[in-house]
Amino acid sequence: MRYFELTNEEKKILEDFEEGRLVSVGDVARQKRLYQKYAQNTLNKTRNINIRLSEKVLAKLKTEAVRLGIPYQTLASSILHQFASKGAVS
């Protein structure tokens, strides 16, 4: 039972694999590091988002940012990052 549809490129890769036409790269460790770097760079990209906050919450956020000497957007991003790093909410 198939739960997904393969693209034409994926079908070609699967066909090449099944026919034994794929060859190993010379330096596997180097290639692995290279592609890990590509993945890390992709995951580290920042994106702009819009979020609705009450004026009271925004004022408190800005006040705390001034106290810390950082932009409020940086503080908000830091708070969200810390929360997301803790894992799923229970």
VEXBA-883087 format. One line per field, with one value per residue (C-alpha): x, y, z; residue number from 0. Coordinates in nm, 2 decimals, always signed. Layout:
// VEXBA-883087
east = c(X, ...) $
north = c(Y, ...) $
up = c(Z, ...) $
resi = c(NUM, ...) $
END
This chain:
// VEXBA-883087
east = c(+0.00, +0.15, +0.09, +0.26, +0.31, +0.66, +0.78, +0.93, +1.28, +1.21, +1.08, +1.40, +1.62, +1.42, +1.45, +1.83, +1.86, +1.67, +1.87, +2.20, +2.30, +2.39, +2.75, +2.90, +3.07, +3.44, +3.47, +3.15, +3.24, +3.32, +3.00, +2.80, +2.95, +2.88, +2.51, +2.47, +2.60, +2.35, +2.07, +2.18, +2.20, +1.85, +1.71, +1.88, +1.70, +1.49, +1.14, +0.92, +0.59, +0.30, +0.15, -0.13, -0.05, -0.26, -0.12, -0.06, +0.16, +0.35, +0.41, +0.54, +0.76, +0.91, +0.97, +1.15, +1.36, +1.46, +1.56, +1.77, +1.91, +1.80, +1.54, +1.19, +1.18, +1.50, +1.35, +1.03, +1.23, +1.45, +1.14, +0.98, +1.31, +1.35, +0.99, +1.03, +1.35, +1.18, +0.97, +0.60, +0.36, +0.18) $
north = c(+0.00, +0.34, +0.64, +0.89, +0.96, +0.97, +1.25, +1.16, +1.23, +1.00, +0.73, +0.75, +0.73, +0.42, +0.26, +0.33, +0.18, -0.13, -0.18, -0.14, +0.17, +0.38, +0.40, +0.49, +0.83, +0.83, +1.00, +0.92, +1.11, +1.43, +1.40, +1.34, +1.66, +1.86, +1.76, +1.81, +2.16, +2.22, +2.09, +2.30, +2.62, +2.55, +2.49, +2.81, +3.04, +3.30, +3.38, +3.68, +3.61, +3.82, +3.77, +3.94, +4.05, +4.26, +4.61, +4.52, +4.22, +4.42, +4.70, +4.46, +4.29, +4.62, +4.73, +4.41, +4.45, +4.80, +4.67, +4.40, +4.65, +4.44, +4.50, +4.37, +4.15, +3.98, +3.92, +3.78, +3.55, +3.43, +3.35, +3.15, +2.97, +2.87, +2.75, +2.55, +2.40, +2.25, +2.02, +1.96, +2.13, +1.89) $
up = c(+0.00, -0.11, +0.11, -0.12, -0.48, -0.62, -0.85, -1.19, -1.05, -0.75, -0.98, -1.19, -0.87, -0.75, -1.10, -1.10, -0.75, -0.84, -1.15, -0.97, -1.17, -0.86, -0.76, -0.42, -0.39, -0.32, +0.02, +0.20, +0.52, +0.32, +0.12, +0.44, +0.60, +0.29, +0.27, +0.65, +0.60, +0.32, +0.55, +0.84, +0.62, +0.50, +0.85, +0.99, +0.74, +0.92, +0.80, +0.88, +1.05, +1.15, +1.50, +1.68, +2.03, +2.27, +2.32, +2.69, +2.60, +2.34, +2.58, +2.84, +2.58, +2.47, +2.83, +2.90, +2.58, +2.69, +3.03, +2.86, +2.60, +2.30, +2.02, +2.12, +1.80, +1.92, +2.26, +2.11, +1.88, +2.17, +2.38, +2.10, +2.03, +2.40, +2.41, +2.08, +2.20, +2.50, +2.28, +2.26, +2.49, +2.73) $
resi = c(0, 1, 2, 3, 4, 5, 6, 7, 8, 9, 10, 11, 12, 13, 14, 15, 16, 17, 18, 19, 20, 21, 22, 23, 24, 25, 26, 27, 28, 29, 30, 31, 32, 33, 34, 35, 36, 37, 38, 39, 40, 41, 42, 43, 44, 45, 46, 47, 48, 49, 50, 51, 52, 53, 54, 55, 56, 57, 58, 59, 60, 61, 62, 63, 64, 65, 66, 67, 68, 69, 70, 71, 72, 73, 74, 75, 76, 77, 78, 79, 80, 81, 82, 83, 84, 85, 86, 87, 88, 89) $
END
